[in-house]
Amino acid sequence: MATSANTLAKVIGLVLLVGGAGLAFWGYQMSDSLAAQFSKTLTGALPDAVMYRYIGGAVSGVVGLFLLAKG
């Protein structure tokens, strides 16, 4: 039974790691858009949508790495 739980944890960890990398890349792509550049010029900060993707990608990636290392 423990082997099945370890395998499931590794699969979930891998999915979270890949999903986190995808979110971070999506945020990077969004930060280069014309709307994001305009917002950054006016306010000095990236739009919230970009930051949400960066933060979500980082959290997902860290949890995914933890599950892969633990399993």
C-alpha positions in Angstrom: 0.0 0.0 0.0 2.8 2.4 0.8 4.2 2.0 -2.8 0.9 3.1 -4.3 0.8 6.2 -2.0 4.4 7.1 -3.0 3.6 6.7 -6.7 0.6 8.9 -6.4 2.6 11.5 -4.5 5.2 11.5 -7.2 2.7 11.8 -10.0 0.9 14.7 -8.2 4.3 16.3 -7.6 5.3 16.0 -11.2 2.0 17.5 -12.3 2.4 20.4 -9.9 5.9 21.0 -11.0 5.1 21.1 -14.7 2.0 23.2 -14.0 4.0 25.6 -11.9 6.5 26.0 -14.7 3.7 26.6 -17.2 2.1 29.2 -15.0 5.4 31.0 -14.5 6.1 30.9 -18.3 2.5 32.2 -19.0 3.1 35.1 -16.5 6.4 35.8 -18.3 4.6 35.9 -21.6 1.9 38.2 -20.2 4.5 40.6 -18.8 5.8 41.2 -22.2 2.4 42.2 -23.7 1.6 45.7 -24.7 -1.0 46.1 -22.0 1.4 45.0 -19.3 4.1 47.3 -20.6 1.7 50.2 -20.6 0.5 49.4 -17.0 4.1 49.1 -15.9 5.0 52.5 -17.5 2.1 54.2 -15.7 2.2 52.6 -12.3 5.7 51.2 -12.1 4.4 47.7 -11.2 3.4 44.7 -13.2 -0.4 44.0 -13.5 -2.0 41.8 -10.9 -2.8 39.0 -13.4 1.0 38.6 -14.1 1.9 38.6 -10.4 -0.8 36.0 -9.7 0.7 33.7 -12.3 4.2 34.2 -11.0 3.1 33.5 -7.4 0.9 30.5 -8.4 3.8 29.1 -10.5 6.3 29.5 -7.6 4.0 27.9 -5.0 3.0 25.1 -7.3 6.6 24.4 -8.2 7.8 24.3 -4.6 5.0 22.0 -3.6 5.7 19.8 -6.6 9.4 19.6 -5.7 8.5 18.8 -2.1 6.2 15.9 -3.1 8.8 14.5 -5.6 11.6 14.7 -2.9 9.4 13.2 -0.2 8.0 10.4 -2.3 
